[in-house]
């Protein structure tokens, strides 16, 4: 059970509108986003960043999901949400298992490897080397490296919040609809 009590959409100014905006773009409000309801404007802005890093970056979908599950490793909520989406983008069980263990899978492309090496360095708090930075820019361009930084920051922050609040996973039926719609779900069938 989540440690954070649910915010009251009626008693919290601006929350009903923020939840409505999120539902209009994503089709639902996840437990993760709902947990931020005590700060409706912060929720709105955080959800907008999440919308961007999930659906609007220039990162190839497979690279994006590889990066997300690399960041999500150790966070059951995000890991559960994104490993199924990773499978839908061609990430194999072997690759998922290797990422879960903290490795970069041997089978990824050279561009994916460059991106994942960058993610690993970023997450470890080490300075990304000049070689890693230059290789990622050469492989995918300045916008991709910016998008990747935003993605890492979003999912790292989300993971910390999920762990601190102990946010519950949604029911399996809802997750199945979420996965079937590529990360967007409608609460109604």
C-alpha positions as CSV (number, residue, x, y, z in Angstrom):
1,X,0.0,0.0,0.0
2,X,1.3,3.4,-1.0
3,X,2.8,5.5,1.8
4,X,1.5,8.7,0.2
5,X,-2.2,9.3,0.8
6,X,-4.2,10.1,-2.3
7,X,-4.8,13.7,-3.0
8,X,-8.4,14.8,-3.1
9,X,-9.3,16.1,-6.6
10,X,-12.1,18.2,-5.1
11,X,-10.2,19.6,-2.1
12,X,-6.9,20.2,-3.9
13,X,-7.1,23.3,-6.2
14,X,-6.0,22.5,-9.7
15,X,-5.8,18.7,-9.3
16,X,-8.9,17.8,-11.2
17,X,-7.8,19.8,-14.2
18,X,-4.2,18.4,-14.0
19,X,-5.6,14.8,-13.9
20,X,-7.9,15.6,-16.8
21,X,-5.0,16.9,-18.9
22,X,-3.0,13.7,-18.2
23,X,-5.9,11.5,-19.0
24,X,-6.5,13.3,-22.3
25,X,-3.0,12.7,-23.5
26,X,-2.2,9.3,-22.0
27,X,-5.7,7.8,-21.8
28,X,-5.3,7.2,-18.0
29,X,-3.5,8.4,-14.9
30,X,-1.1,5.9,-13.5
31,X,-0.6,5.3,-9.8
32,X,2.8,6.8,-10.2
33,X,1.5,10.1,-11.5
34,X,-1.5,10.1,-9.2
35,X,1.0,9.9,-6.3
36,X,2.2,13.4,-7.2
37,X,-1.3,14.9,-6.9
38,X,-0.6,17.0,-3.8
39,X,1.3,19.4,-6.1
40,X,-1.0,19.7,-9.1
41,X,1.3,22.1,-11.1
42,X,4.3,20.0,-10.4
43,X,2.4,16.9,-11.5
44,X,1.3,18.6,-14.7
45,X,4.9,19.6,-15.5
46,X,6.4,16.2,-14.6
47,X,3.7,14.4,-16.6
48,X,4.5,16.7,-19.6
49,X,8.2,15.7,-19.3
50,X,7.2,12.0,-19.1
51,X,5.0,12.4,-22.2
52,X,7.9,14.0,-24.0
53,X,10.5,11.4,-23.1
54,X,8.2,8.5,-23.8
55,X,6.6,9.6,-27.1
56,X,8.3,12.6,-28.6
57,X,12.1,12.1,-28.6
58,X,14.2,11.4,-31.6
59,X,15.5,8.2,-30.0
60,X,14.6,5.1,-31.9
61,X,11.9,3.2,-29.9
62,X,14.1,0.2,-29.2
63,X,16.9,2.4,-28.0
64,X,14.4,4.4,-25.8
65,X,13.1,1.2,-24.2
66,X,16.6,-0.2,-23.7
67,X,17.5,3.0,-21.9
68,X,14.3,3.1,-19.8
69,X,14.7,-0.5,-18.5
70,X,18.4,0.2,-17.8
71,X,17.3,3.2,-15.6
72,X,14.3,1.2,-14.2
73,X,16.5,-1.7,-13.0
74,X,15.8,-2.1,-9.3
75,X,12.5,-0.2,-9.4
76,X,9.8,-2.9,-9.6
77,X,7.0,-0.5,-10.7
78,X,8.9,1.0,-13.7
79,X,10.5,-2.3,-14.5
80,X,7.1,-4.0,-14.7
81,X,5.6,-1.2,-16.8
82,X,8.5,-1.1,-19.3
83,X,9.8,-4.7,-19.7
84,X,6.6,-5.6,-21.6
85,X,6.9,-2.5,-23.7
86,X,10.6,-3.4,-24.4
87,X,9.4,-6.8,-25.7
88,X,7.0,-5.1,-28.0
89,X,10.0,-3.2,-29.5
90,X,12.0,-6.3,-30.1
91,X,14.1,-6.5,-27.0
92,X,14.6,-10.2,-26.2
93,X,14.3,-12.1,-23.0
94,X,18.1,-12.5,-23.0
95,X,18.6,-8.8,-23.4
96,X,16.1,-8.0,-20.6
97,X,17.9,-10.5,-18.3
98,X,21.3,-9.1,-19.0
99,X,20.0,-5.6,-18.3
100,X,18.4,-6.8,-15.1
101,X,21.8,-8.1,-14.0
102,X,23.4,-4.7,-14.8
103,X,25.1,-5.6,-18.1
104,X,24.8,-4.1,-21.6
105,X,23.6,-7.0,-23.8
106,X,26.1,-8.4,-26.3
107,X,23.4,-8.5,-29.0
108,X,22.6,-4.7,-29.1
109,X,23.6,-2.7,-32.2
110,X,26.7,-0.4,-32.0
111,X,24.5,2.7,-31.7
112,X,22.5,1.1,-28.9
113,X,25.7,0.1,-27.1
114,X,27.0,3.7,-27.3
115,X,23.7,4.9,-25.9
116,X,23.6,2.3,-23.1
117,X,27.3,3.0,-22.2
118,X,26.3,6.6,-21.8
119,X,23.3,5.7,-19.6
120,X,25.5,3.5,-17.4
121,X,28.1,6.3,-16.9
122,X,25.4,8.8,-16.3
123,X,23.6,6.6,-13.7
124,X,26.8,5.8,-11.9
125,X,27.5,9.5,-11.3
126,X,30.8,9.2,-13.2
127,X,31.7,11.8,-15.6
128,X,30.7,10.8,-19.1
129,X,34.0,10.5,-21.0
130,X,34.8,12.7,-24.0
131,X,34.9,9.5,-26.0
132,X,31.4,8.5,-24.9
133,X,29.9,11.9,-25.5
134,X,31.5,12.3,-28.9
135,X,30.5,8.8,-29.9
136,X,26.9,9.4,-29.0
137,X,26.7,12.7,-30.8
138,X,28.4,11.1,-33.9
139,X,26.0,8.1,-33.8
140,X,22.7,9.9,-33.1
141,X,23.3,13.7,-33.0
142,X,23.0,16.5,-30.4
143,X,19.3,16.2,-30.0
144,X,19.4,12.5,-29.2
145,X,22.0,13.1,-26.5
146,X,19.8,15.8,-25.0
147,X,16.7,13.5,-25.3
148,X,18.6,10.7,-23.6
149,X,19.7,13.0,-20.7
150,X,16.0,14.1,-20.2
151,X,14.9,10.5,-20.3
152,X,17.4,9.4,-17.7
153,X,16.6,12.3,-15.5
154,X,12.8,11.6,-15.7
155,X,13.0,7.9,-15.0
156,X,15.7,8.3,-12.3
157,X,13.4,10.9,-10.5
158,X,10.4,8.7,-11.0
159,X,12.1,5.7,-9.6
160,X,13.2,7.6,-6.5
161,X,9.7,8.9,-5.9
162,X,8.2,5.4,-6.5
163,X,10.5,3.9,-4.0
164,X,10.0,6.6,-1.4
165,X,6.2,6.6,-1.7
166,X,6.0,2.8,-2.2
167,X,3.5,3.2,-5.0
168,X,1.4,0.2,-5.8
169,X,1.3,-1.4,-9.3
170,X,-2.0,-1.1,-11.1
171,X,-4.2,-4.2,-11.4
172,X,-3.0,-6.7,-14.1
173,X,-6.1,-6.1,-16.2
174,X,-5.2,-2.4,-16.5
175,X,-1.5,-3.2,-17.2
176,X,-2.6,-5.5,-20.0
177,X,-4.5,-2.7,-21.7
178,X,-1.6,-0.3,-21.1
179,X,0.8,-2.7,-22.8
180,X,-1.6,-3.5,-25.6
181,X,-1.8,0.2,-26.4
182,X,1.9,0.7,-26.4
183,X,2.0,2.6,-23.1
184,X,-1.3,4.4,-23.3
185,X,-4.4,2.8,-21.8
186,X,-8.1,3.7,-21.5
187,X,-9.6,2.8,-18.2
188,X,-12.9,1.9,-20.0
189,X,-12.7,-1.2,-22.2
